[in-house]
Amino acid sequence: MTNLARIEQIFTEILKVEKIEPTMELKSLGLDSLDLVEVMMKLEEEFNIEFTNDEMLGFTTVADVLADIEKKLTK
């Protein structure tokens, strides 16, 4: 399973949306602050990484989340 597929699975489970595209803005998914924390915690668990609060608040699109995860995984 690709990193994007793993991210999509978490977003769709938590937000109850059918499909996630990398270009989608997080706000357009109806992501509120509680959802954001839940999604980020699941992503941290899934990828064994950690996000700072500034990183979480700086994400605009699904692609931003993917890029940051992939950057962390290559360290």
C-alpha positions in Angstrom: 0.0 0.0 0.0 1.4 3.4 -1.0 1.8 6.2 1.5 -1.0 8.1 -0.2 -3.3 5.1 0.0 -2.6 4.9 3.7 -3.3 8.6 4.2 -6.5 8.3 2.2 -7.7 5.4 4.3 -7.3 7.4 7.5 -8.9 10.5 6.1 -11.9 8.6 4.7 -12.4 6.6 7.9 -12.4 9.7 10.2 -14.1 12.2 8.0 -16.6 9.7 6.4 -15.9 10.9 2.9 -15.7 8.6 -0.1 -12.6 9.8 -1.9 -9.6 11.9 -1.1 -7.4 13.6 -3.8 -4.0 15.0 -3.0 -5.0 18.4 -4.3 -8.0 18.7 -2.0 -7.9 21.4 0.7 -8.3 20.1 4.2 -10.9 22.8 4.9 -13.0 21.6 2.0 -13.1 18.2 3.6 -14.9 19.7 6.6 -11.9 19.2 8.8 -12.3 21.0 12.1 -9.7 21.3 14.8 -10.8 18.1 16.6 -10.8 16.1 13.4 -7.3 17.5 12.6 -6.0 16.3 15.9 -7.6 12.8 15.4 -6.3 12.5 11.8 -2.8 13.6 12.8 -2.7 11.2 15.8 -3.7 8.3 13.5 -1.1 9.3 10.9 1.6 9.5 13.6 0.7 6.0 14.7 0.4 4.6 11.2 3.8 6.0 10.0 5.6 6.1 13.4 6.3 9.8 13.2 5.5 13.0 15.1 4.0 16.3 13.9 4.6 19.6 15.7 1.6 21.8 16.3 3.0 24.3 13.8 3.3 21.6 11.2 -0.3 20.5 11.7 -1.6 24.0 11.5 0.5 24.7 8.4 -1.1 21.9 6.3 -3.4 23.2 3.5 -3.9 20.2 1.3 -3.7 16.5 1.5 -0.5 16.7 -0.7 1.1 18.9 2.1 0.5 16.1 4.6 1.9 13.5 2.2 5.0 15.6 1.4 5.7 16.1 5.1 5.2 12.4 5.9 7.5 11.4 3.1 10.1 13.9 4.2 10.0 12.5 7.8 10.3 8.9 6.6 13.5 9.6 4.6 15.3 11.1 7.6 
